[in-house]
Amino acid sequence: MPSPPHDTLVKLFAHRPQLAVEILRDFLGVDLPATPLIRRETSTFNTRPSDDIEADLVLVLGPPQSPVHAIIVEIQQDKTKNPRQFARYAAALWLMLGCDVSVLVVCPDRRVAEDYAQPIESGLTGYRLRPWVLGPDDIPAITDPQEAAAHPDLAAMSVMVHGRDPKVVEAFATALADVTDEHAPDYYEYAYSMSTPAIRCLLEEIMKSASTKWPVYSPFAREHYGRGKADGKAEGKAEGKAEGKAEGKAEGRTEGKAEEAGRSVLLVLAARGFNVPDEVSTRIVTCTDLAQLETWLARAATAQTLQGLFDEAG
């Protein structure tokens, strides 16, 4: 079942189809036809008399009457999909359009990328598909704000993969703070949605201090800082009133401090290079015991292992 990071990556490529062309041509060395024309195509391939098969995204280069190349973009976070499905996609699209087809598989996980990078034996004599795989090692760590501003989509992916490096997040934050493009907030949402909880915390902290005028759009900022879009402000006020009536001002202040402390714990762990599993992040951010969180925060600065953070912590 598609996850939020999966759907966000699909949106990222759909937002600017040229990104798929640039990745194939500039990162993976694919010789693509030179044409400024690129469009989205239906991603459902009908196979008679069986059922429909559907790719994540299909892009077509060239004029509609005579396409010169097609690109199938697939997002794979695990190894559940049979690689032969990619061969089916490519064959079906080739039959539909009559042009060459490249299959681009984007894998945020290194082991998944290695698995899907293998040539695919379709089972049909003579038909062997080689997918083009973009793994985490192929996504550059963008630490130059100017480069991040020139390629905000790649910068968002860089945050997803390399966001534990504060320089990557700082470059991304600086670039977006200086960009007047109305789509700039979209790239922040992409980066936030695709990242792990630890990277999200670092992203929140750096974006918050990047510029006093920069509107932060993450769910946390919409709720706590009131610096988001108009609907975020309205939603935050409504939720704040409801929570105030139900829990009281004192309890709200305590919860706010606990949440801030939890985020600080994750931020310190991320800065020290710890790879924090989701279950550990969840345990920290859902804890409401302020004293407990302060203990974890102190230990986060010196703990040699994640287990050391919780030893004798109760």
C-alpha positions in Angstrom: 0.0 0.0 0.0 1.5 3.4 -1.0 2.9 5.4 1.9 3.1 9.2 2.4 6.8 9.3 1.3 5.9 7.2 -1.8 3.0 9.6 -2.8 5.2 12.6 -2.1 7.9 11.4 -4.4 5.3 10.8 -7.1 4.1 14.4 -6.6 7.6 15.7 -6.8 8.1 14.2 -10.3 4.6 15.1 -11.4 5.2 18.7 -10.2 8.1 19.1 -12.6 8.4 16.3 -15.2 11.7 17.6 -16.4 13.2 16.2 -13.2 13.0 12.7 -14.5 14.7 13.7 -17.7 17.5 15.4 -15.8 18.1 12.4 -13.5 18.2 10.0 -16.4 20.4 12.2 -18.5 22.7 13.9 -16.0 23.0 11.3 -13.1 22.5 8.0 -14.9 24.0 8.7 -18.3 20.9 7.8 -20.4 21.0 9.2 -24.0 17.6 10.8 -24.4 16.2 12.7 -27.4 16.7 16.5 -27.2 13.3 18.0 -27.0 11.6 20.7 -24.8 8.3 18.9 -25.1 7.4 16.6 -22.2 4.0 15.8 -20.8 2.3 13.4 -18.5 0.6 10.4 -20.0 -2.0 8.0 -18.5 -0.3 5.6 -16.2 -2.8 2.8 -16.7 -1.9 0.1 -19.2 -4.8 -2.1 -20.2 -4.0 -5.8 -20.9 -6.7 -7.9 -22.5 -8.3 -10.0 -21.4 -6.8 -9.5 -17.9 -6.9 -6.5 -15.6 -5.3 -3.1 -15.8 -1.8 -2.5 -14.6 -0.8 0.9 -13.4 2.6 2.6 -13.0 3.3 5.5 -10.6 3.9 8.1 -13.3 4.3 8.1 -17.1 6.0 10.9 -18.9 6.3 11.3 -22.7 8.9 13.3 -24.6 8.0 14.9 -27.9 4.8 16.0 -29.7 1.6 14.0 -29.0 1.4 12.9 -32.7 4.9 11.5 -32.8 6.4 10.8 -29.3 10.2 10.2 -29.3 10.7 8.7 -25.9 8.7 7.7 -22.8 9.7 7.5 -19.1 8.0 5.3 -16.5 8.8 6.6 -13.0 8.4 4.0 -10.2 8.9 4.7 -6.5 10.0 1.6 -4.5 10.6 1.7 -0.8 10.8 -2.1 -0.4 11.2 -5.2 -2.4 7.6 -6.3 -2.6 7.0 -5.6 -6.3 8.1 -8.3 -8.8 10.7 -6.7 -11.1 8.9 -8.4 -14.1 6.1 -5.9 -13.6 8.5 -3.2 -14.8 9.1 -5.2 -18.0 5.3 -5.4 -18.5 5.0 -1.6 -18.1 7.7 -0.9 -20.6 6.3 -3.4 -23.2 2.7 -2.1 -22.8 3.8 1.5 -23.2 6.0 0.7 -26.2 3.0 -0.9 -27.9 0.8 2.1 -27.0 3.2 4.8 -28.2 5.6 3.1 -30.6 8.7 4.7 -29.1 11.5 3.7 -26.9 10.8 3.5 -23.1 13.0 4.0 -20.1 12.0 2.8 -16.6 13.3 5.0 -13.8 13.1 3.3 -10.3 13.6 5.7 -7.4 14.6 3.8 -4.2 15.4 5.8 -1.0 16.7 2.6 0.6 20.2 1.4 -0.5 19.4 -2.3 -0.3 16.2 -1.9 -2.3 18.1 0.1 -5.0 20.7 -2.7 -5.3 18.0 -5.3 -5.7 16.1 -3.5 -8.4 19.3 -2.5 -10.3 19.7 -6.0 -11.7 18.7 -6.7 -15.3 15.2 -8.1 -15.5 14.6 -11.4 -17.4 11.1 -11.0 -18.6 10.6 -14.7 -19.5 10.2 -13.7 -23.1 13.1 -14.8 -25.3 15.2 -11.8 -26.2 13.5 -9.3 -24.0 15.7 -8.3 -21.1 14.9 -5.0 -19.4 17.5 -2.9 -17.7 15.8 -0.4 -15.3 17.6 2.8 -14.4 17.7 3.0 -10.6 18.2 6.1 -8.6 19.4 5.1 -5.1 20.5 7.2 -2.1 24.1 7.0 -3.3 23.1 8.7 -6.6 21.3 11.6 -4.9 23.9 14.4 -4.2 24.3 16.0 -0.8 23.5 19.6 -1.7 25.2 21.9 0.7 25.4 25.0 -1.5 22.4 27.3 -1.1 22.7 28.5 -4.7 22.6 25.0 -6.1 19.7 24.2 -3.8 17.8 27.3 -5.1 18.5 26.3 -8.7 17.3 22.7 -8.2 14.7 22.8 -5.3 13.3 19.4 -6.2 16.7 17.7 -6.0 17.4 19.7 -2.8 14.2 18.3 -1.3 15.4 14.7 -2.2 18.8 15.6 -0.8 17.2 16.5 2.6 15.3 13.1 2.5 18.5 11.1 2.1 21.2 13.3 3.6 19.2 15.4 6.0 21.1 14.2 9.1 23.9 16.5 7.8 22.8 20.0 9.1 24.7 21.6 6.2 22.2 20.0 3.8 19.2 21.3 5.7 20.8 24.7 6.1 21.4 25.0 2.4 17.8 24.0 1.7 16.4 26.4 4.2 18.5 29.3 3.0 17.5 28.6 -0.6 13.8 28.6 0.1 14.0 31.7 2.3 15.4 33.6 -0.6 13.2 32.2 -3.3 10.1 34.2 -4.2 8.6 31.5 -6.3 5.1 30.7 -5.1 5.9 27.0 -5.3 8.8 27.3 -2.8 6.5 26.2 0.1 5.6 23.1 -1.8 9.2 21.9 -1.8 9.3 22.4 2.0 6.2 20.2 2.3 7.9 17.6 0.0 11.1 17.5 2.0 9.1 17.3 5.3 6.8 14.5 4.1 9.6 12.4 2.7 11.9 12.6 5.8 12.3 10.6 8.9 11.1 12.0 12.3 14.7 12.9 13.3 15.3 14.8 10.1 11.9 16.6 10.4 13.0 17.9 13.8 16.2 19.2 12.4 14.3 20.7 9.5 11.9 22.4 11.8 14.7 23.9 14.0 16.8 25.2 11.1 13.8 26.5 9.1 12.5 28.3 12.2 15.8 30.2 12.6 16.6 30.7 8.8 14.5 33.8 8.5 12.1 35.7 10.7 9.9 36.3 7.7 9.9 32.8 6.4 6.5 31.1 6.8 7.0 27.5 8.0 4.4 25.2 6.6 4.9 21.9 8.5 2.0 20.5 10.6 4.0 21.3 13.8 4.6 24.9 12.8 1.0 25.4 11.7 -0.1 24.3 15.2 2.5 25.9 17.4 4.0 28.9 15.6 1.0 30.3 13.7 3.3 31.2 10.8 1.7 29.1 8.1 -0.9 29.7 5.5 -4.3 31.3 6.3 -6.0 28.0 6.6 -3.2 26.9 8.9 -3.8 29.9 11.1 -7.5 29.4 11.3 -7.1 25.7 12.0 -4.5 26.4 14.7 -6.8 28.9 16.5 -9.7 26.5 16.4 -7.7 23.6 17.7 -6.0 25.9 20.3 -9.4 27.0 21.7 -10.8 23.4 21.7 -7.7 22.1 23.5 -7.7 25.1 25.9 -11.3 24.3 26.9 -10.8 20.6 27.3 -7.4 20.5 29.0 -6.9 24.0 30.5 -4.1 26.5 29.9 -1.7 24.9 32.4 -1.9 21.5 30.8 -1.4 23.0 27.4 1.8 24.7 28.5 3.1 21.5 30.0 2.4 19.5 26.8 4.0 22.2 24.7 7.2 22.0 26.9 7.1 18.2 26.7 6.8 18.2 22.9 9.6 20.8 22.6 11.8 18.7 24.8 11.1 15.6 22.8 12.1 17.4 19.6 15.3 18.6 21.3 16.2 15.0 22.2 15.8 13.9 18.6 17.7 17.0 17.3 20.7 16.2 19.6 20.7 12.6 18.5 20.6 13.6 14.8 23.4 16.1 15.3 25.5 13.3 16.9 24.9 11.0 13.9 22.6 8.5 15.5 20.3 6.6 13.1 17.1 6.7 15.2 14.5 4.0 14.3 10.9 5.1 13.9 9.8 3.2 17.0 12.4 5.1 19.1 11.4 8.4 17.6 7.8 7.6 18.4 8.6 6.7 22.0 10.4 10.0 22.5 7.9 12.4 20.8 4.8 10.8 22.5 6.3 11.0 26.0 4.5 13.6 28.1 6.7 13.2 31.2 8.7 16.4 31.2 11.2 15.2 33.8 11.7 12.0 31.9 12.4 14.0 28.7 14.9 16.2 30.4 16.7 13.1 31.6 16.8 11.8 28.1 18.0 15.2 26.7 20.9 15.2 29.2 21.9 11.6 28.2 21.5 12.3 24.5 24.6 14.6 24.7 26.9 11.8 26.0 25.2 8.4 25.3 27.3 6.0 23.2 24.3 4.0 22.1 20.6 4.5 21.8 20.1 2.0 24.6 22.2 4.1 26.8 19.7 6.8 26.4 17.0 4.7 28.1 19.1 2.8 30.6 17.7 3.3 34.2 15.4 5.9 32.7 12.2 4.1 33.7 
